[in-house]
Amino acid sequence: MFKLFKGKKAAAVEEEVVAEAAASFEKKTLTTQNLTKDLAELAKKNGISVKKLDFKILSYKTFYKLAKGDVYKEVTELNKNEIYTKVHFTHPDMALYQELKVEVFQKDASSKFPISIAIGGNKALTRIQARVKPQEDLQYFDGLEGEILAELDRKKAKIGLILGCMEGGIKEGVHKIVSAIRVNGAITENITFDICRGYDVINAGGEEVIYHYRENTEGELDEHSAMMGAKSGKVIIEVRKKVEARKGRNCKGELIDEAMVELSTEMAPIKVSDDFEIQENEDSILYIAKIDGYVYEEKEHEFEIKDEYIVDSVSLKSTGSINVGQDKNIKITVKQSDSTSDAVGAGMKIDTSEIKVVGNVANSAEIKANKVEIEGQTHQSAKIIAGDIKINLHKGYAEGDVVEVDILEGGKIVGDIVRVKQLFGGEIEAKEVYIEKVLSNAMVYASHHIEIDEVEGNGNKFIIDARVQRGYHEKNESYISKITALDSEVKKYAKEVKRYRDKILQEDQNIRDINLKVKELKAAGVKPPSGLILKLKDHQERIKKHNSLLKELKDAKIQKTSLQELLTELNASVYEAKVINKSVWKEFNEVIYKLLDPPVEVSFLAKEGDMLETLSLQSTEDGEFQVKRQG
């Protein structure tokens, strides 16, 4: 019988052999469903300690089946939102696994990630958190967000956690780290955030917490938004008592049941600020918002409602899109200090009450709010829709009640009142337009008024057209449709009124005779025949019906007249509209009046040096139209 014993000499020889093997180890690409096991086998095969190996995730695929008899199918970008739902993840028949493609290489000093990040979780592995302690001398660089996310994925893969789903607040947490490094060059406080939130087992008779504010319109958990809106009077959090038992699923994608958890574990108490009203009954505890805003969870199970949110960028890597709604009193401030980066990233969608952007808005970004202020510039494909809009340099699309732009360069503005300081190309459609300086090649449409302080360039067109006012086409079609319907009603009522009136007039003498006969019979103490009384009642009903129809006819005529006046007013603004130029005209600038009835265009082509203050539309004695010039 031999003892397992090694002397110092033997140990030294073994270390030397391992070192030689490590020195000769070349990078390898590994496809695996069990990373820990396959790394160990790879190390053994190459005569190297597994501690000497490191890896980088190149890609991964996720496979699932929703029923026991199904075959595994791949989760794709198109179907993942349908698969990654609470209903499926808590169903006992669902199963999933992942296949990782990794690059394995020898560990050295450069392999160490520059930021120290620890991860840990609860016993059931239904909640995994990342913890970052204060650290100094950290360098920000482009792509840092992606590097941290990749490092977190690597740590998750190392202990067998599922990637790409149930990710909790991972993006918001990473963005907090990056913001700290960008601003301070260091992490000055502890940062803790979820990197995976599975589904806990609910025991029979236990409690379940429903985070209503985190759910989307389909009732599923929404992990794509950095902010979750709260509306006054709405239930934000609900604790349901004595609910039915439910299976759980941990962050490895494994189904868990009561046997795998401690049944004595109690739910952590929920703490809320004074912004919540608490209502409790036998079945549940409701936490109801007292004010509008968004829900902020600084520590686990501790909630408050805030109305201001400050962030240095809105992007796919940081916050994701923000959708809290315009009906909540929330002000968002996006301050991007890096001039090479966009404050609002490509494809981001923001829907809130009020937003101020100190920086640029990238391509395909969309902002909807009651009030928007952008101190940078908007990309050509960016879209801004709000009641009140202020933009420094605008190249995209903006629509609002009142729109103020310092420089319009090739973009488009649609609004009621539009004010532009400098117009260089681009297009405006509004009721009233006020421009300080016009350069070249702009198209300005207005239904009521155009006013220009200075014309410096050529090739501009200033067009008066009633159809450019917001909602024109909808109103015009609605008025015409309603007038057409009322016209039919007027004809129908008029026909019915005439029919009843003719009948009443036709039987007038007969009714008089019947009335006289009835009076005579009553005077003689004789009960009048029921047939005579019935004829009198029928006549009275006809008169009532006639009067009712007559009222309907008059009401329809009044409504028709009112709509005709509104339709006329909608289209008649061109006759009162003025184009005012307070400076000297340059050549090749044109003013056009577009009439709809009759369909006529009247134009004025400015000459170099013309001094004209006001242009308006004028009809001649011959019934023609021309542009009236008033200097």
WOURBEL-V527046 format. One record per residue. RES is the residue in one small letter. PSI is psi in whole degrees, -180 to 180 (999 if undefined). OMEGA is omega as a letter, one per 30 degrees, with the letter a starting at -180 (* if undefined). D_LAST is the distance of its C-alpha to the last C-alpha in whole Angstrom. Layout:
BEGIN
RES,PSI,OMEGA,D_LAST + RES,PSI,OMEGA,D_LAST
END
This chain:
BEGIN
m,130,a,119 + f,143,l,116 + k,144,l,114 + l,99,a,110 + f,137,l,111 + k,131,l,109 + g,176,a,110 + k,-37,a,107 + k,-43,a,108 + a,-41,a,107 + a,-40,a,104 + a,-41,l,103 + v,-43,a,104 + e,-43,l,102 + e,-38,a,99 + e,-40,l,99 + v,-44,l,99 + v,-41,l,96 + a,-42,l,94 + e,-41,l,95 + a,-41,a,94 + a,-40,a,91 + a,-28,a,90 + s,0,a,91 + f,128,l,88 + e,155,l,86 + k,141,l,82 + k,146,l,83 + t,129,a,81 + l,130,l,82 + t,124,a,81 + t,151,l,83 + q,-8,l,83 + n,88,a,85 + l,-45,a,84 + t,-47,a,86 + k,-46,a,89 + d,-31,l,88 + l,-41,l,87 + a,-44,l,91 + e,-39,l,92 + l,-42,l,90 + a,-44,a,91 + k,-42,a,95 + k,-33,a,95 + n,6,l,93 + g,40,a,96 + i,148,l,93 + s,138,l,92 + v,-24,l,90 + k,-19,a,88 + k,-4,a,88 + l,146,l,85 + d,172,a,82 + f,162,l,79 + k,134,a,75 + i,121,l,74 + l,-40,l,73 + s,169,l,72 + y,154,l,74 + k,144,l,74 + t,135,a,75 + f,145,a,77 + y,161,l,78 + k,143,a,79 + l,-11,l,79 + a,158,a,82 + k,-37,a,86 + g,-5,a,86 + d,160,l,83 + v,154,a,83 + y,138,l,80 + k,158,a,77 + e,138,l,74 + v,129,l,71 + t,172,l,68 + e,-31,a,65 + l,-35,a,64 + n,-2,a,67 + k,-33,l,67 + n,-27,l,65 + e,-31,a,68 + i,-44,a,71 + y,72,l,70 + t,159,l,70 + k,-39,a,72 + v,-46,a,74 + h,-44,a,75 + f,-25,l,76 + t,3,l,78 + h,133,a,80 + p,-20,a,83 + d,-11,a,83 + m,143,l,80 + a,147,l,81 + l,154,l,79 + y,166,a,80 + q,151,l,78 + e,116,a,79 + l,143,l,78 + k,115,a,77 + v,153,l,78 + e,120,a,78 + v,134,a,81 + f,169,a,82 + q,134,a,84 + k,135,l,83 + d,-172,a,82 + a,-35,a,80 + s,-15,a,77 + s,-21,a,77 + k,128,a,77 + f,136,a,74 + p,-19,a,72 + i,129,a,71 + s,114,a,74 + i,123,l,74 + a,147,l,77 + i,148,l,77 + g,167,a,79 + g,176,l,80 + n,175,a,82 + k,-38,a,85 + a,-6,a,84 + l,34,l,81 + t,-9,l,78 + r,117,l,76 + i,132,a,76 + q,149,l,74 + a,140,l,73 + r,127,l,73 + v,120,l,72 + k,163,l,73 + p,135,a,71 + q,146,a,71 + e,169,l,70 + d,52,l,69 + l,138,a,67 + q,131,l,64 + y,144,l,61 + f,157,l,60 + d,135,a,58 + g,6,a,60 + l,-39,l,62 + e,-47,a,62 + g,-37,l,63 + e,-41,l,66 + i,-43,l,67 + l,-41,l,67 + a,-39,l,69 + e,-40,l,72 + l,-40,l,72 + d,-40,l,72 + r,-43,l,75 + k,-39,l,77 + k,-44,a,76 + a,-34,a,78 + k,-31,l,81 + i,14,l,82 + g,20,l,81 + l,151,a,78 + i,142,a,76 + l,148,l,73 + g,-1,l,69 + c,164,a,70 + m,42,a,70 + e,4,l,69 + g,-137,a,68 + g,39,a,65 + i,-42,a,66 + k,-41,l,62 + e,-39,l,61 + g,-44,l,64 + v,-40,l,64 + h,-34,l,60 + k,-40,l,61 + i,-49,a,64 + v,-42,l,61 + s,-42,l,59 + a,-42,a,61 + i,-41,a,62 + r,-42,a,58 + v,-47,a,58 + n,-14,a,61 + g,17,a,63 + a,165,l,66 + i,115,a,67 + t,-7,a,67 + e,162,l,69 + n,135,l,71 + i,121,l,69 + t,134,l,70 + f,156,l,69 + d,137,l,70 + i,-8,l,71 + c,131,l,72 + r,103,l,73 + g,-159,a,75 + y,118,a,77 + d,151,l,79 + v,139,l,82 + i,117,a,82 + n,155,l,86 + a,127,a,87 + g,4,a,86 + g,-167,a,84 + e,152,l,80 + e,135,l,77 + v,127,l,74 + i,116,l,71 + y,85,a,67 + h,-33,a,65 + y,-18,l,62 + r,-6,a,63 + e,148,l,63 + n,-171,a,60 + t,-21,l,60 + e,3,l,63 + g,7,l,65 + e,155,l,66 + l,129,a,66 + d,107,a,62 + e,4,a,63 + h,-4,a,59 + s,135,l,57 + a,-24,a,57 + m,138,l,56 + m,116,a,58 + g,152,l,56 + a,131,l,57 + k,134,a,56 + s,132,l,57 + g,-8,a,60 + k,147,l,61 + v,123,a,64 + i,-47,a,64 + i,143,l,68 + e,131,l,71 + v,113,l,74 + r,129,a,76 + k,145,l,80 + k,53,l,83 + v,171,l,81 + e,151,l,83 + a,149,l,84 + r,139,l,82 + k,161,l,83 + g,176,l,81 + r,129,a,80 + n,-178,a,80 + c,-2,l,78 + k,-2,a,80 + g,8,a,79 + e,141,l,83 + l,137,l,83 + i,149,l,85 + d,-172,a,87 + e,-33,a,89 + a,-19,a,92 + m,1,a,89 + v,162,l,88 + e,117,a,89 + l,-19,a,90 + s,-7,a,90 + t,129,l,86 + e,150,l,84 + m,137,l,80 + a,139,a,78 + p,143,l,77 + i,132,l,73 + k,134,a,72 + v,158,l,68 + s,-178,l,66 + d,-4,l,65 + d,-3,a,62 + f,147,l,65 + e,135,a,66 + i,125,l,70 + q,130,a,72 + e,139,l,75 + n,-168,a,78 + e,-29,a,81 + d,-28,a,79 + s,168,l,76 + i,125,a,74 + l,133,l,70 + y,109,a,68 + i,135,a,65 + a,134,l,61 + k,-23,a,60 + i,164,l,57 + d,152,l,54 + g,-151,l,54 + y,154,a,56 + v,129,a,60 + y,124,l,61 + e,92,a,65 + e,-44,l,66 + k,162,a,70 + e,127,l,71 + h,14,l,71 + e,116,a,69 + f,146,l,66 + e,168,l,63 + i,125,l,59 + k,158,a,56 + d,3,l,53 + e,135,a,52 + y,120,a,52 + i,128,a,52 + v,154,a,52 + d,-10,l,52 + s,156,l,51 + v,109,a,51 + s,170,a,53 + l,-35,a,56 + k,-22,a,58 + s,-85,a,57 + t,-26,a,56 + g,-178,l,55 + s,155,a,53 + i,120,a,52 + n,85,l,52 + v,-12,l,52 + g,147,a,50 + q,-11,a,46 + d,0,l,48 + k,142,a,50 + n,74,a,49 + i,129,l,49 + k,125,l,47 + i,133,l,48 + t,122,l,47 + v,112,a,47 + k,107,l,48 + q,109,a,48 + s,-19,a,49 + d,112,a,50 + s,-17,a,47 + t,-5,a,49 + s,152,l,49 + d,141,l,47 + a,-43,l,47 + v,115,a,47 + g,172,a,49 + a,132,l,49 + g,2,a,49 + m,144,l,49 + k,127,a,48 + i,128,l,48 + d,109,a,47 + t,-178,a,47 + s,-49,a,45 + e,139,l,43 + i,138,l,43 + k,126,a,42 + v,114,l,43 + v,87,a,43 + g,-165,a,43 + n,156,l,42 + v,121,a,43 + a,-179,a,45 + n,141,l,45 + s,10,l,45 + a,148,l,45 + e,130,l,44 + i,126,l,43 + k,130,a,43 + a,174,l,42 + n,-35,a,40 + k,130,a,39 + v,134,l,39 + e,125,a,38 + i,115,a,38 + e,-14,l,38 + g,-138,a,39 + q,159,l,38 + t,142,l,38 + h,159,a,40 + q,-32,a,38 + s,7,l,41 + a,151,a,41 + k,127,l,40 + i,123,l,38 + i,122,a,38 + a,171,l,38 + g,-48,a,36 + d,121,a,34 + i,134,l,34 + k,127,a,33 + i,139,l,34 + n,-68,a,33 + l,118,a,33 + h,125,l,33 + k,-9,a,34 + g,-139,a,36 + y,131,l,35 + a,137,l,34 + e,128,a,34 + g,176,l,33 + d,-53,l,32 + v,121,a,30 + v,124,l,29 + e,124,a,28 + v,131,l,29 + d,-50,a,29 + i,122,l,29 + l,117,a,28 + e,89,l,30 + g,-3,a,31 + g,-172,l,32 + k,138,l,31 + i,132,l,30 + v,127,a,30 + g,-179,l,29 + d,-58,l,27 + i,121,a,25 + v,129,l,25 + r,126,a,24 + v,130,l,24 + k,-43,a,24 + q,123,a,24 + l,117,l,24 + f,96,a,26 + g,-172,l,27 + g,-177,a,28 + e,140,l,27 + i,135,l,26 + e,120,a,26 + a,172,l,25 + k,-49,a,24 + e,135,a,21 + v,131,l,20 + y,120,a,19 + i,133,l,19 + e,-46,a,19 + k,127,l,20 + v,126,l,20 + l,-110,a,22 + s,157,l,23 + n,43,l,25 + a,151,l,24 + m,114,a,24 + v,115,l,22 + y,136,l,22 + a,150,l,21 + s,-23,a,22 + h,-35,a,20 + h,138,l,17 + i,131,a,16 + e,127,a,14 + i,131,l,14 + d,-41,a,15 + e,131,l,15 + v,118,a,16 + e,-20,a,19 + g,-168,a,21 + n,170,l,21 + g,21,l,22 + n,147,l,20 + k,130,l,20 + f,112,a,18 + i,127,l,20 + i,118,a,19 + d,119,a,23 + a,-25,a,25 + r,-10,a,28 + v,-10,l,27 + q,141,a,28 + r,135,l,31 + g,8,a,34 + y,-54,a,32 + h,-40,l,35 + e,-46,l,38 + k,-45,a,36 + n,-48,l,35 + e,-39,l,39 + s,-45,l,40 + y,-48,a,38 + i,-44,a,39 + s,-44,a,43 + k,-39,l,43 + i,-41,l,42 + t,-44,l,44 + a,-42,l,47 + l,-34,l,47 + d,-41,l,46 + s,-40,l,50 + e,-41,l,51 + v,-45,l,50 + k,-42,a,52 + k,-48,l,55 + y,-41,a,55 + a,-40,l,54 + k,-43,a,57 + e,-40,l,59 + v,-44,l,58 + k,-41,a,59 + r,-45,l,62 + y,-38,a,63 + r,-44,l,62 + d,-42,a,64 + k,-42,l,67 + i,-44,l,67 + l,-38,a,67 + q,-37,a,70 + e,11,a,72 + d,-49,a,71 + q,-40,a,74 + n,-41,l,76 + i,-39,l,75 + r,-44,l,76 + d,-41,a,79 + i,-43,l,80 + n,-43,l,79 + l,-43,a,81 + k,-43,a,84 + v,-41,l,83 + k,-42,l,83 + e,-44,a,86 + l,-43,l,88 + k,-39,l,87 + a,-31,l,88 + a,3,l,92 + g,20,a,92 + v,135,l,92 + k,124,a,90 + p,146,l,87 + p,143,a,87 + s,-30,l,85 + g,-39,l,84 + l,-43,l,82 + i,-40,a,81 + l,-40,l,79 + k,-38,l,77 + l,-41,l,76 + k,-42,l,75 + d,-41,a,73 + h,-42,l,71 + q,-40,l,70 + e,-38,l,69 + r,-40,l,67 + i,-43,l,65 + k,-45,l,64 + k,-42,l,63 + h,-46,a,61 + n,-37,l,59 + s,-45,l,59 + l,-37,l,57 + l,-41,l,55 + k,-44,l,54 + e,-39,l,53 + l,-46,l,51 + k,-43,l,49 + d,-43,l,48 + a,-40,l,47 + k,-41,l,45 + i,-45,l,43 + q,-42,a,43 + k,-45,l,42 + t,-43,l,39 + s,-44,l,38 + l,-38,l,38 + q,-38,l,36 + e,-42,l,33 + l,-40,l,33 + l,-43,l,33 + t,-44,l,30 + e,-39,l,28 + l,-38,a,29 + n,-10,a,27 + a,-2,a,24 + s,-28,a,22 + v,-30,a,20 + y,-25,a,19 + e,-12,a,18 + a,145,l,16 + k,146,l,13 + v,117,a,12 + i,123,l,10 + n,118,a,10 + k,5,a,10 + s,-175,l,11 + v,136,l,11 + w,146,l,12 + k,156,a,16 + e,163,a,17 + f,30,l,19 + n,137,a,17 + e,141,l,17 + v,129,a,15 + i,133,l,18 + y,125,l,19 + k,113,l,22 + l,147,a,24 + l,-34,a,28 + d,97,g,29 + p,157,l,28 + p,93,a,28 + v,145,l,25 + e,129,l,23 + v,127,a,19 + s,159,l,17 + f,122,l,14 + l,115,a,15 + a,149,l,13 + k,151,l,14 + e,125,l,15 + g,-3,l,13 + d,136,l,9 + m,94,a,6 + l,125,a,5 + e,-45,a,5 + t,134,l,6 + l,141,l,9 + s,173,a,12 + l,138,a,15 + q,139,l,15 + s,142,l,19 + t,174,l,19 + e,-25,a,22 + d,3,a,25 + g,8,l,24 + e,171,l,22 + f,147,l,19 + q,165,l,16 + v,124,l,13 + k,131,a,10 + r,126,l,6 + q,114,a,4 + g,999,*,0
END
